[in-house]
Amino acid sequence: MKITLCGSMQFDSEMTKLADELRRQGHEVDKPNVVEGHVYEDNLDANAVLKRGFIDEHFAKIDMSEAILVVNEKKNGIDGYIGGNTLIEIAYAYQQGLNLFLLNPVPEMSYADEIRGMHPTIIDGDIAKIHAYEASLPLVYMSTESALKHAAVSRAMRRAGVPVRVEGKKVDSGVNEQPMTMNETYDGAKNRQENLRALNATADYLVTVESGLCQPLASSGTYGCNAVIIEPAGAAARVGFAIDAEFPPDTLEQIPSVYADFGVWAQEVHGAAEKDPYPYITNGRLTRRDTIESAIYNVAIQLEEKRT
């Protein structure tokens, strides 16, 4: 599980210890920028600019997470202190459907009712409870080992009210590395789902996401697209399609003649760490994971919920 730690910078040493322990348990962890606790001066305008930067930076970490852990120790004479900045981080994560864990009980503060209303899980200082909670979740088994797709499915299902854990095995799509039509993209998804089903994995959901390109209209440009299949155990599969951003015409002729797909193009032309072309065609406003998460969410909201 990807977890972002939240809390007062006075708790930074405790957050560092918790982050190390969570990583030892197999979780991926982010924490607040330690610089935040050391840069403010007696200049309200300058501080506001700095604060906005730190807020945006931490929100971006939450955007990549499946859960937050609020480190709420004693501060200012208040047990389990949660400040205003942490409160808005809890609300931001709540709005995305993420798991909310509190290290200690809700503090007796003026906004205690608002915190309780977001139904956080209090772990009473025992982070092993996070691992136990994750192990209890319904299992999604995917036709890929892509960490990016696993994260997108996990977040999308949580947004839809169905927290899950995700595993997967790469299987063959039977289509080109870069599908060039919606029909080819869907064929790839169907083939992967059939091959996934043949593995006979025990899971609550079998899920496939196939990404491709398509031209929605004869007069239109070429856009990114996703075909999604979510098959609950013992029930009929639900299928969804999504079209997103237009791809630059001057680069299309290089796919697949020069680059196998646009992911490879992003890596070789722009030095991208992941096979993700979207930041380079949307001024950094969209990622491949965003598009996949959105496509999955549109299907997941139609499922019968399997809550734990």
N, C-alpha and C positions, 0 to 999 in steps of 0.2 A: 504494500500500500504506500502511496505517496502522501506524506504528512508534512504540513507546514506548522511550525511552532509559532505561537502568538503569546505576547505578554509584555510587561514592563521591562525596559532595558536594565533595570536593577536586578532582574532575574536572569541575566545573561549567562552567568556561570552555571546556574541550574539547567538552563536550556541547552547549554553545550554538553553537559553530562547526559541529559535525556536524549539528545540527538545521537550521541555516540552509542547509547544502549539500544535505541530503536534501530539504528543501522546494523548493530550486531544481531538483532532479531530478524533482519532481512528487509526492513523498510527503507524507503528512500525519503530523506528528510531535508527540509529547508528551514532556516531560522531567520529572524530579523537581522538586518545589517547592523553589526556592532557599532559602526561609526555613529549611528543615530544618537547614542547616549552621550556623545562627546563634542558635538559641533555647534550647539546653540549659543547665541550671544544675546545681549540686551537690545535687540533690534527686531521688533515684531514683524515688520514687512519681510526682512531677510529670512527670519525664522519660518514664516509662512511658506515661502518658496522652498526652503529646505524640507519642511514637513510634507509638503505636497509630493516632493520627489520620493521621500521615504514611503509615504502612503502608496503611491503608484507602484513602487518597486515591490512592496510586500503584497499588494493586491495581485500583481503579476505572478507571484509565487503561489498564491492561493488558487489562481486560475489554472495552475498546472497540477493541482492536488486533488486527492480523493477525500481528505480529512484534514482537520486542524486539531492541534492539541494546545489548549490554553494553559499556560504555566502561571497559575495564580497562587502565589505564596503570600505571606504576611507583609504588608507595606502600609505605612502611615497609620499604624495601630489597627489595621483592618485585616482580619484573617481572610485569605483567599482573594486578595485585592484584584479587581479588574477595572482598569482605567478606561477613559473615554476612547482612546485610540484602539484598544483591544476590543471594546464593545462594538465599534463599527466593523472591525475585522470579523467578529463572530457573526454579525448580521450579514456581512457580505458573503461569507461561506454558507450561511443558512439559506440565503436566497438562491444559491447554486445547488442546493440539495446535498451538500457535503456532510460527512459525519462530523459532529461536534463533540470533542472530548475535553472535559475539564479535569485538570490534575487533582484539584481539591474542590470541596463543595462551593456552591454559589455564595458569594459574600453578601453580608447584610448591608447593601448600599441602596441608593434611591432608585436604581434601575434593576433591582434584583428580579422583579416580576417579568421584565422584558427578557432577561437572560433565561429564566425558567420557561418562559413561553416559547423559546426556540428549542426546547427539549434536548439540552446537552446530555451526554452520558458522562457521569462523574466516576472517575476511576480510583479515587481515594489514594493517589500516589502510587498505584500499582500499574505500570505500563504493560505488564503481561496481559491485562484485561483487554488491551487493544488487539493483541494477537489472537486471543480467544474469540473476541467479537468477529474478527475477520474470518476466522476458520469456520464460524457458524453460518456465514452468508451463503445464499444460493450460488452454485457454480455455473459460470459461463465458460463453455469450451469453444474456442475459435479455430478457424481454419488457417491460422497464421501464428507465427511466433513474434510478430512485430510488436515491440513495446509501445510504439506510438498508437497502434490500433487497440491494443489492450487498454491503454489509458483512456482513449476516447470512448470505448464501450463502457468502462467502469464509471466514468463521469456522466455519460449520457443516461445510463440506467439509474444512477443516483438522482439525477435531475427529474427523472420520470417517477421517482418514489420507490425504486426497486434496487437497493444496495446489493452489489454482487462482488464476488471475487472472480478473477479471470485467469484462465490458463489456455494453452493452445498448442496446436501442432500444424506446421506448414504442410499443405497439400497442394496438388497441382490444379491449376485453373483451366488448362486445356485451350487457352487463348493467348494472344500476343502479350508480351511484357507490358506494352502500352496499348490497351484497348482504345480503339479510335471511334467507336460508336456506342450509343446506349445499349443497343442489342448485343454487341460483343461484350460489353461490361457486364450485362445481366447474364449472358451465357457463362462468363467466367465465374460469376457468383454461384450460379446453379451447379456448375461442375465442382467447385470447391465444396459446396454444401453436401453434395452427394458423396464426395470422397471423405468428407469429415464424418458423415453419418456412418460410412462403412467401417470407421475405426471402432465403433461400438463403445465410445467413451460414456461413462456414467456422469451425467451432468443435468442441471436444471434447464439450461438453454444451450442450444447449438447456434453459433452466430458466425456469419460470413459478411465481410465488407469487401467489395471489389471496386477499386477506383479506376477511372478512365477519362476519356475525352469524348465529347459529343458535339454535334452541330444541331441544335434544337429545330432550326428552320433552315430552309434552303438559302434564305437571304441573310442568315445570321452568321456570326463568327463561331469560333470553337471554344467550348467551355469545359471546365472540369465537371465531373459527375461521379456519383457513387450509387451503387446498387447494394442494398442491405437485405439480408435474410435473417430473421430471428425465429428460431423454432423451439418453443417451450416443450419440455418433455411431455409426451402423451397428447400433444395438441397440434393443430395445424400451424404451419409456418406463416409468419407475417412478412410481407415484402414491401420495401420502400425504395423510392428513387429520389435523388436530389441533384440539382444543377447549381453550380456556384459561379466562380469568377471566369471571365473571358481570358483566354491565353493569347499572347502577342502573335499576330500573323507572321511576323518576320522570323520567329523561332520555330514555328510549326513544321516548316520544311526540313528542319534538322532532326525531327523525330519520326521514325527511328533510324534514319539514314546515318546520322552522326552520333546521336545519343540514344540509348535503348529506350529511355522514357524521360519524362520531365524531372523526375527525381534525380537521375544521373546528371541531367543538364544542370540542375541546381548545385550539385556537388562539384562538378568539373568546371563550370563557368563562374560560379559565385563562391565556391569554397564552403558550401553549406555542410554542416555537421550531419544533418539528416537528409533523407531523400524528400525534401520539402521545397517545391518551387514557389509556393504561395506568397511568402514574404517578399519575393522579388518581382511579383506582378501586381501587388496590392499596396505598395509603399509601406510594407511592414505591418499592415493592419490585420492580416489574416494568415493563419497557418493551416497546413494540411490536417492537423489534428482537429482544428476548429470545424472544418468542413465535414470531417467524418463524424465528429461528435454530434453536430447538428442533424446529419442524415440519420444517425442511429436514434436520436431522441424522437424524431418524427414517427418512428416505428414503435419505439418502446412505450410511448404514451398510450398506445392502443392495446397493450398487453394486460392480461389479468395479473394483478400484482401478487408477487410471492414475497411477502414481508417476513422478517424474522422477529 
